[in-house]
Amino acid sequence: MSPSYENNGELVKLRSYQRRDRGG
């Protein structure tokens, strides 16, 4: 996965992205 995952602030955004992907 992207290296942004390591970032805490980015982690939240990534989590939201995954949720959207699932709901998509």
Backbone torsions as a table, in degrees:
resi	resn	phi	psi	omega
1	MET	NA	174.9	-178.0
2	SER	-64.3	153.7	-179.6
3	PRO	-71.4	-15.9	179.8
4	SER	-59.4	-25.5	-178.6
5	TYR	-55.3	-30.2	-179.2
6	GLU	-67.3	-30.8	179.8
7	ASN	-71.6	133.0	179.8
8	ASN	-66.5	-47.5	-179.8
9	GLY	-60.4	-40.6	-179.0
10	GLU	-71.8	-29.1	-177.8
11	LEU	-57.1	-41.8	-179.9
12	VAL	-60.6	-42.5	-179.4
13	LYS	-66.1	-39.8	-179.8
14	LEU	-63.3	-40.4	-179.0
15	ARG	-61.6	-43.0	-179.8
16	SER	-63.5	-38.4	-179.3
17	TYR	-62.4	-44.8	-179.0
18	GLN	-63.0	-39.0	-178.9
19	ARG	-64.3	-40.0	-179.2
20	ARG	-67.5	-40.3	-179.8
21	ASP	-60.6	-39.7	-178.1
22	ARG	-71.5	-40.7	-178.5
23	GLY	-76.0	-28.7	-179.6
24	GLY	-36.5	NA	NA
